[in-house]
Amino acid sequence: MSTSLLYHAFGIRGYRYVKTEYERGGVVFTITQDRERLRCSECGCAEVILRGSTERRFRAPPVGRKPVTIVFSVPRVECHACGLVRQVKLSFAETRRRHTRSFERYVLELSKLMTILDVARHLGVGWDLVKDIQKRYLMRRFAKPRLKDLRLIAMDEISVRKSRRFMTVILDLETGAVVGAVEGRSSKALEPLLRRLRRSRAKVAAVATDFYAAYVKAVTTHLPEACLVFDRFHVLRLFNEKLSDLRNALHRKAVGRARKALVGTRWLLLKNPENLDQERHERERLEEALLLNRPLATAYYLKEDLRHLWEQENKETAAAFLDDWILRAKASGMRRIETFARTLTTHRAGLLAWYDYPISTGPLEGTNNKIKVLKRQAYGFRDLEFFKLRMFALHEMRQVLVG
């Protein structure tokens, strides 16, 4: 093998090829470095005295299916300029690494198409080595997300571990990039991230979130100029929970035909009318249940009306619609619905803010689904920092790394 092939095939330049050996099904290349190329690793001075060497072995990209090892006796030199005795720096490998830079690049290229476990098995190396290579790459690219340009963001939590361990995720709604991830969902846990966001002088105009009190407190405290927009899907989901509870309570009390009509209607109540299956006679079954259970009918039609809050012509019309809906809900005589109406009264400004900034946490819900896929592929993450870095890279996942 010629010395030029060292550079073109393995990215090793400035060294001479010595010999090739074959050990345990692999290829071993021994290289050396000319005396005049030695430099002090501290000051770069060429006036050095050789003080011995240490043989080291480095993994390089394989040739076909055969693993390749580069053997090099790393010189130790004494510098005339600074007087230090140090090993020389290697141009083809990072300090304290047992693989070449070209091997690291090869691992990253494979990682765009294969999982960590697949890459490790293909190269015959440990899972942790591949993970560490990925982590260093992600640290260089995504360790410090750019916060200065943030304008519209969404905030929501995701379960990351058992025993209801949560992580709060913040998404840039304009780029789709995860820009923050904090373990926990309390306002105190969010303080460091929101302070950093404020110090970056980001002009955050609006934040989409749910009714969770800790998020509301954190945003109003640390981003007082940002408009708080309550997510429409969380609002409807919360009402659907009230509707399901009401249906269960009525089912326990009902008798005869009214009780029978409620059987199997839970999902029919939560479906949008246009999605009811005609072949299964879902519309007829729902209408019968509503006819025989007047409180349930009242709550159901209130739910359908609430969907139109985000379909009004303008903010003023929406405000009038919301006020009318709240009055009807409070007059329903059902404790669950009245409680929900009071919740909407408390958060009235955030609901109507949608007409100023029509944003939601929907894109973040989609990102959370991708995060769940990451967890399943990795069978959980032992390294939380690595997990966060993978989340920051999600918006470029096809160009970056596979789970």
C-alpha positions as CSV (number, residue, x, y, z in Angstrom):
1,M,0.0,0.0,0.0
2,S,1.4,3.4,-0.9
3,T,1.6,6.3,1.5
4,S,-0.8,8.4,-0.6
5,L,-3.5,5.7,-0.1
6,L,-3.3,6.4,3.6
7,Y,-4.6,9.9,2.9
8,H,-7.2,9.0,0.2
9,A,-8.6,5.9,1.9
10,F,-8.2,6.7,5.6
11,G,-7.7,10.5,5.8
12,I,-4.1,10.1,7.2
13,R,-1.7,12.7,5.9
14,G,1.9,13.5,6.8
15,Y,2.7,9.9,7.8
16,R,4.6,7.0,6.0
17,Y,3.3,3.6,5.4
18,V,5.5,0.8,6.9
19,K,3.8,-2.6,6.5
20,T,0.5,-4.5,6.4
21,E,-0.4,-7.5,8.6
22,Y,-3.4,-9.7,8.9
23,E,-4.7,-10.5,12.4
24,R,-7.8,-12.3,13.5
25,G,-9.7,-11.7,10.2
26,G,-8.7,-8.0,10.2
27,V,-6.1,-5.8,8.4
28,V,-3.4,-4.0,10.4
29,F,-1.5,-1.1,8.8
30,T,1.7,0.2,10.6
31,I,2.7,3.8,9.9
32,T,5.4,6.1,11.1
33,Q,6.2,9.8,11.1
34,D,9.4,11.5,9.8
35,R,11.6,13.2,12.4
36,E,11.4,16.6,10.7
37,R,7.6,16.6,11.1
38,L,7.5,16.4,14.9
39,R,6.2,19.4,16.7
40,C,5.6,20.4,20.3
41,S,1.9,19.8,21.1
42,E,1.8,22.9,23.4
43,C,3.5,25.6,21.4
44,G,4.0,24.0,18.0
45,C,7.8,24.5,18.0
46,A,9.8,22.3,15.7
47,E,12.9,22.3,17.9
48,V,12.3,19.2,19.8
49,I,14.2,16.2,21.2
50,L,12.7,12.7,20.9
51,R,12.2,11.1,24.3
52,G,10.8,7.7,23.4
53,S,7.4,6.6,22.0
54,T,4.3,4.6,22.9
55,E,2.6,2.2,20.5
56,R,-1.1,2.9,20.0
57,R,-3.7,1.2,17.9
58,F,-6.6,3.0,16.2
59,R,-9.8,1.8,14.6
60,A,-10.2,3.0,11.0
61,P,-13.0,2.5,8.4
62,P,-13.2,-1.2,7.4
63,V,-12.2,-2.6,4.1
64,G,-15.3,-4.4,3.0
65,R,-16.2,-6.5,6.0
66,K,-12.7,-6.6,7.4
67,P,-11.9,-4.3,10.3
68,V,-8.9,-2.1,9.9
69,T,-6.5,-1.1,12.6
70,I,-3.8,1.6,12.3
71,V,-0.7,1.0,14.5
72,F,1.5,4.1,15.3
73,S,4.2,4.6,17.9
74,V,3.3,8.0,19.2
75,P,6.5,10.0,19.8
76,R,7.2,11.8,23.1
77,V,9.2,15.0,22.6
78,E,10.9,17.6,24.8
79,C,10.5,21.1,23.5
80,H,13.4,23.6,23.5
81,A,11.1,26.6,23.6
82,C,8.7,25.7,26.5
83,G,10.7,22.9,28.1
84,L,7.7,20.5,28.4
85,V,7.8,16.8,27.6
86,R,4.6,15.8,25.8
87,Q,3.3,13.3,23.2
88,V,2.9,14.9,19.8
89,K,-0.6,15.7,18.5
90,L,-2.1,13.4,16.0
91,S,-3.6,14.8,12.8
92,F,-5.7,11.8,12.2
93,A,-7.3,11.2,15.6
94,E,-8.6,13.2,18.5
95,T,-6.8,13.3,21.9
96,R,-7.5,10.2,24.0
97,R,-9.5,8.5,21.2
98,R,-8.9,5.0,20.1
99,H,-10.3,5.5,16.6
100,T,-9.4,7.8,13.7
101,R,-11.4,10.8,12.6
102,S,-12.3,9.0,9.4
103,F,-13.8,6.2,11.4
104,E,-15.9,8.7,13.4
105,R,-17.2,10.2,10.1
106,Y,-18.0,6.7,8.8
107,V,-20.0,5.9,12.0
108,L,-21.9,9.2,11.6
109,E,-22.7,8.4,7.9
110,L,-24.0,4.9,8.9
111,S,-26.0,6.5,11.7
112,K,-28.1,8.4,9.2
113,L,-29.4,5.0,7.9
114,M,-29.1,2.6,10.9
115,T,-29.8,2.5,14.6
116,I,-27.0,2.7,17.1
117,L,-27.2,-1.1,17.7
118,D,-27.1,-1.9,14.0
119,V,-24.0,0.3,13.5
120,A,-22.2,-1.3,16.5
121,R,-23.0,-4.8,15.3
122,H,-21.9,-4.0,11.7
123,L,-18.5,-2.5,12.8
124,G,-18.0,-5.0,15.7
125,V,-17.7,-2.3,18.3
126,G,-19.5,-1.5,21.5
127,W,-22.9,0.3,21.6
128,D,-21.4,2.9,23.9
129,L,-18.7,3.8,21.4
130,V,-21.2,4.6,18.7
131,K,-23.4,6.5,21.2
132,D,-20.4,8.6,22.3
133,I,-19.5,9.4,18.8
134,Q,-23.0,10.5,18.1
135,K,-23.2,12.5,21.3
136,R,-20.0,14.5,20.6
137,Y,-21.4,15.3,17.1
138,L,-24.7,16.4,18.5
139,M,-23.0,18.5,21.2
140,R,-21.1,20.4,18.5
141,R,-24.3,21.1,16.5
142,F,-27.1,21.3,18.9
143,A,-25.9,21.8,22.5
144,K,-26.8,25.5,22.5
145,P,-30.0,26.1,20.5
146,R,-30.3,29.6,19.1
147,L,-32.9,31.4,21.2
148,K,-32.5,35.0,20.0
149,D,-34.7,34.6,16.9
150,L,-37.6,32.9,18.7
151,R,-41.0,34.6,18.2
152,L,-43.7,31.9,18.5
153,I,-43.2,29.0,20.8
154,A,-45.2,26.1,22.2
155,M,-44.8,24.4,25.6
156,D,-46.0,21.0,26.7
157,E,-44.9,18.0,28.8
158,I,-43.9,14.5,27.8
159,S,-43.5,11.4,30.0
160,V,-39.9,10.3,29.8
161,R,-39.6,7.7,32.6
162,K,-41.8,5.5,34.7
163,S,-43.5,6.7,37.9
164,R,-44.9,9.8,36.0
165,R,-41.5,11.4,35.4
166,F,-42.1,14.3,33.0
167,M,-40.0,16.6,30.8
168,T,-41.2,20.0,29.6
169,V,-40.4,20.5,25.9
170,I,-40.4,23.9,24.2
171,L,-40.8,24.1,20.4
172,D,-40.1,26.9,17.9
173,L,-43.3,26.9,15.9
174,E,-41.7,28.7,13.0
175,T,-38.9,26.2,12.4
176,G,-40.2,23.1,14.1
177,A,-37.0,22.8,16.2
178,V,-37.0,21.8,19.8
179,V,-35.2,24.7,21.6
180,G,-35.6,23.6,25.2
181,A,-36.1,20.5,27.3
182,V,-36.3,20.6,31.1
183,E,-36.7,17.6,33.4
184,G,-39.9,18.3,35.4
185,R,-42.9,20.5,34.7
186,S,-43.0,22.9,37.7
187,S,-42.5,26.7,37.3
188,K,-39.3,26.4,39.3
189,A,-37.9,23.8,36.9
190,L,-38.6,26.1,34.0
191,E,-37.0,29.2,35.5
192,P,-33.4,28.6,34.3
193,L,-34.5,28.0,30.7
194,L,-36.9,31.0,30.7
195,R,-34.2,33.2,32.3
196,R,-31.8,32.2,29.5
197,L,-34.5,32.9,27.0
198,R,-35.0,36.4,28.4
199,R,-31.2,37.1,28.5
200,S,-30.9,36.1,24.9
201,R,-33.2,39.2,24.2
202,A,-35.6,37.0,22.2
203,K,-38.7,38.9,21.2
204,V,-41.2,36.1,22.0
205,A,-44.6,37.4,20.8
206,A,-46.8,34.4,21.8
207,V,-46.6,31.1,23.7
208,A,-49.1,28.3,23.1
209,T,-49.8,26.0,26.1
210,D,-52.5,24.4,28.1
211,F,-54.2,25.4,31.3
212,Y,-51.5,23.9,33.5
213,A,-51.0,26.5,36.3
214,A,-47.2,26.1,36.5
215,Y,-46.8,26.9,32.8
216,V,-49.1,29.9,33.1
217,K,-47.1,31.2,36.1
218,A,-43.7,30.6,34.4
219,V,-44.7,32.4,31.2
220,T,-46.4,35.4,32.9
221,T,-43.4,35.8,35.3
222,H,-40.5,35.5,32.9
223,L,-42.1,36.5,29.6
224,P,-44.5,39.2,30.7
225,E,-44.7,40.8,27.2
226,A,-45.6,37.5,25.5
227,C,-49.2,36.7,24.7
228,L,-50.4,33.5,26.3
229,V,-52.5,31.4,23.9
230,F,-54.4,28.4,25.3
231,D,-54.4,25.5,22.9
232,R,-57.8,24.7,21.4
233,F,-57.2,21.0,21.4
234,H,-56.4,20.9,25.1
235,V,-59.6,22.9,25.8
236,L,-61.7,20.4,23.8
237,R,-60.0,17.4,25.4
238,L,-60.7,18.8,28.8
239,F,-64.4,19.2,28.0
240,N,-64.4,15.7,26.6
241,E,-63.1,14.4,29.9
242,K,-66.0,16.1,31.6
243,L,-68.4,14.7,29.1
244,S,-67.1,11.1,29.7
245,D,-67.4,11.5,33.4
246,L,-70.9,12.7,33.1
247,R,-71.8,9.8,30.8
248,N,-70.3,7.3,33.3
249,A,-72.3,8.9,36.2
250,L,-75.5,8.8,34.2
251,H,-74.9,5.2,33.2
252,R,-74.5,4.2,36.9
253,K,-77.9,5.8,37.8
254,A,-79.9,4.9,34.6
255,V,-82.2,2.0,34.4
256,G,-84.0,0.1,31.7
257,R,-83.9,1.4,28.1
258,A,-82.0,4.6,29.1
259,R,-79.2,2.6,30.6
260,K,-79.0,0.2,27.6
261,A,-78.8,3.1,25.2
262,L,-75.7,4.5,27.0
263,V,-73.8,1.2,26.5
264,G,-70.9,1.7,24.0
265,T,-71.6,5.4,23.5
266,R,-68.4,6.8,25.1
267,W,-66.5,7.1,21.9
268,L,-69.5,8.2,19.9
269,L,-69.9,11.2,22.2
270,L,-66.2,12.2,21.6
271,K,-66.4,11.8,17.8
272,N,-67.1,14.8,15.6
273,P,-70.6,14.3,14.0
274,E,-69.0,14.2,10.5
275,N,-66.9,11.2,11.5
276,L,-69.7,9.0,12.7
277,D,-69.9,5.7,10.7
278,Q,-73.2,5.3,8.9
279,E,-72.6,1.6,8.2
280,R,-72.4,0.9,11.9
281,H,-75.5,3.1,12.6
282,E,-73.4,5.2,15.0
283,R,-75.5,8.4,14.4
284,E,-78.8,6.6,15.2
285,R,-77.3,5.0,18.4
286,L,-76.0,8.4,19.5
287,E,-79.3,10.2,18.9
288,E,-81.2,7.5,20.9
289,A,-78.8,7.9,23.9
290,L,-79.2,11.7,23.8
291,L,-83.0,11.5,23.5
292,L,-83.2,9.2,26.6
293,N,-80.7,11.2,28.7
294,R,-81.4,14.9,28.5
295,P,-78.4,16.1,30.7
296,L,-76.1,14.2,28.4
297,A,-77.7,15.8,25.4
298,T,-77.3,19.3,26.9
299,A,-73.6,18.6,27.5
300,Y,-73.0,17.1,24.1
301,Y,-74.5,20.0,22.2
302,L,-72.5,22.4,24.4
303,K,-69.4,20.5,23.3
304,E,-70.4,20.8,19.6
305,D,-71.0,24.6,20.0
306,L,-67.6,25.1,21.7
307,R,-65.9,23.8,18.6
308,H,-67.1,26.9,16.8
309,L,-65.3,29.3,19.1
310,W,-62.3,29.2,16.8
311,E,-64.4,29.6,13.7
312,Q,-65.7,33.1,14.3
313,E,-65.2,36.1,11.9
314,N,-63.1,38.1,14.3
315,K,-62.1,38.5,18.0
316,E,-65.1,40.6,18.9
317,T,-67.5,38.1,17.6
318,A,-65.6,35.3,19.3
319,A,-65.7,37.2,22.6
320,A,-69.5,37.5,22.4
321,F,-69.8,33.8,21.4
322,L,-67.6,32.7,24.4
323,D,-69.6,34.8,26.9
324,D,-72.9,33.4,25.6
325,W,-71.5,29.8,25.8
326,I,-70.3,30.3,29.4
327,L,-73.7,31.6,30.5
328,R,-75.4,28.6,28.9
329,A,-72.9,26.2,30.5
330,K,-73.4,27.8,34.0
331,A,-77.2,27.5,33.5
332,S,-77.0,23.8,32.6
333,G,-77.4,22.7,36.2
334,M,-74.5,20.2,35.9
335,R,-71.7,20.6,38.4
336,R,-69.0,19.3,36.0
337,I,-70.0,21.7,33.2
338,E,-70.3,24.6,35.5
339,T,-66.8,24.0,36.8
340,F,-65.5,23.9,33.3
341,A,-67.3,27.2,32.5
342,R,-65.6,28.9,35.4
343,T,-62.3,27.6,34.1
344,L,-63.0,29.2,30.7
345,T,-64.0,32.5,32.4
346,T,-60.6,32.5,34.3
347,H,-58.7,31.9,31.0
348,R,-60.9,34.0,28.8
349,A,-58.1,36.3,27.5
350,G,-55.8,33.4,26.6
351,L,-58.6,31.7,24.7
352,L,-59.4,34.8,22.6
353,A,-55.7,35.5,22.1
354,W,-55.9,32.8,19.4
355,Y,-57.4,35.5,17.1
356,D,-54.2,37.6,17.5
357,Y,-51.9,34.6,17.2
358,P,-53.5,31.5,15.6
359,I,-51.1,29.0,17.1
360,S,-51.4,25.8,19.0
361,T,-49.4,23.0,20.6
362,G,-50.4,20.7,17.7
363,P,-46.9,20.7,16.1
364,L,-45.4,20.0,19.5
365,E,-47.8,17.0,19.9
366,G,-46.4,15.6,16.6
367,T,-42.8,16.2,17.9
368,N,-43.7,14.4,21.1
369,N,-44.8,11.4,19.1
370,K,-41.4,11.4,17.4
371,I,-39.7,11.5,20.9
372,K,-41.7,8.5,22.0
373,V,-40.5,6.6,18.9
374,L,-36.9,7.6,19.9
375,K,-37.5,6.1,23.4
376,R,-38.9,2.8,21.9
377,Q,-36.0,2.5,19.5
378,A,-33.5,2.9,22.3
379,Y,-35.4,0.9,24.9
380,G,-35.2,4.0,27.1
381,F,-32.3,6.5,27.5
382,R,-29.9,6.1,30.4
383,D,-28.1,9.3,29.3
384,L,-30.6,12.1,29.7
385,E,-28.2,14.6,28.1
386,F,-27.9,12.5,25.0
387,F,-31.7,12.1,24.9
388,K,-32.1,15.9,24.9
389,L,-29.6,16.3,22.1
390,R,-31.5,13.8,20.0
391,M,-34.6,15.9,20.6
392,F,-32.9,19.1,19.5
393,A,-31.9,17.3,16.3
394,L,-35.3,15.9,15.5
395,H,-36.3,18.6,13.0
396,E,-33.2,17.5,10.9
397,M,-33.5,13.8,11.7
398,R,-33.4,12.6,8.1
399,Q,-30.2,14.5,7.6
400,V,-28.7,13.8,11.0
401,L,-29.1,10.5,12.8
402,V,-31.5,7.6,13.0
403,G,-32.8,6.6,16.5
